[in-house]
């Protein structure tokens, strides 16, 4: 089953989203801040990262940049999650290297559609 | 002469006049004297001649030798200077010459010339019976006499001249005291005044006559000038004082203006800061509210999924209500955040090019469930060839969604049309959202786009919504250089017209109130709205619950029913009256803020019937229970409660008592 790294500092949001994703058959690994997300990405090699943008230690934008800079995990698709539904935020996320963008509160069907689309696109069958 | 002082001029003039007068007098005197002297000489000479004639004529006749020496007796005559006697052939016969005198006898050739002379010289032809005997020449001693007389006269005239000159000098000197001195004083005064500009001096008024008048006039003139000068000085002083005051006033004004400006700036700054603080607070609060709300929504969704999976419909229904309430709250928070962003000028535009038809279809599919809720039909009219536009698609979407959800709120079993077309000017796109709903009056339209103001308060209660959607939509439209206008006929429907530029520039936006004058309004009469009356039910009732908010109503009803009471519900005051017409309940639990007929109106209405008046009414409201509300309801309710934790138990307690009392009353009636 695809493995998703969920980076989210809010405990309730993390709990909710992980449970709902697990219920739909995904394997979910967690990180609570930007720094941890890089470490987890390296350790777990997830198929996709759901990245909250306002994070402690280092924020989502910075973490995304660092992941993109690390050859080992640079190819991992990242979907940004942000509470600020502003167009400029979307720009900022894409500029930082995110592949897609969704707003919080999470609308699960929409997010699931995006995840599936991203996995299809990003998971080109290994040669 | 011209440069001389007046005094000397006068003196000289007097001297000159007296000199001339004296000279003239002297000449006259001299001429007169000379004339008399001459005629005297001539007379004496004539006497001497006739004497000589008588003496000599006989001698000549006789040609006596006595002729020689005949003239010598003239030595006794002081007058005669010389004499000569000639014969008829002009031969000198005798000659007399005063001692010391030069020979004077004229030559015989001169005799003819001297005949007519009368200048102290007489030459007489001596005749006897017409016979020429000889010539007698007499010369008076004129010169000596005359010189003596003339020098005497001249001496006298000189003395008189000197004396008169002295008198003239003295007179002139004296005269200047009366004539020249006043003029001199006048001149001195004039010079002093012209040099010193001192108009207070006055010339002493000693003189009389013309000079006196001149001085008086001069003094008068000085007086006038002095008065004018002092008036001018006073005026100048006043002007100076006024100028000083003006300058002072100016300075004060400047200071005041500065102060005011500073105050104003501070006030503006404070207001700005307050506004920023407000916006910041709202943003923070929104975030703080959203976080737990997201949790509520998320966990509700999880539970709802579980409940649906387990087939637990009752729980699923409750969770659905929690979810919809939470989503509504989230929408409200988002709207408030949008408004505060707009007001703070922090709302940004994200301009992109998109296909209009595609966007319209997306909006339609999003809004479809909402439209279907009240059995409305959504019609789309958007030609495929409409093409692209350049704008903030998210905001266009939100605007259309707001207008469509608004239309579906106020329309039942009707049609909602979204039609899109290009403006004939080729620069704008026009999107119309029309409904066949309740419509609006001009007053309602006027308030339409103001934040936190629905068409009227009761509408908000009846149809829900924050009233922020339209205000936000209008602001979005304005931000993109477009506008929203309304056409409405009460009871027929409303059309919102969104006119947007096809190429939106990212312009600085302003919060603008809608101009009611630009809204065109139909004039059909409104249609009554109370079509919500339930079918008649006369079964006994313990509690009539009047509450417009369905979740609260359901929750309350369930709590009351759990206590074993029979509960009837009503959405509003009008509905409650309808119930009262059918059955008298033991008690009424009443919300205040309701559409169509609110709690206050309901209580007023209840007073009209005695049997209704006896029913105890418990007010259960989320409004702040102010003194005003207490006074308005005084004596007409059994209790007023704030919606909250403790009030529920109180209410149950009171309802219990009321129901007991009601039952007792009915029993008493029956027995």
Interface residues (C-beta under 8 A of the other chain):
Chain A: X10 X12 X13 X16 X17 X19 X20 X23 X83 X85 X86 X87 X88 X90 X91 X104 X105 X106 X108
Chain B: X287 X290 X291 X293 X294 X295 X297 X298 X299 X301 X302 X305 X330 X348 X349 X350 X392 X394
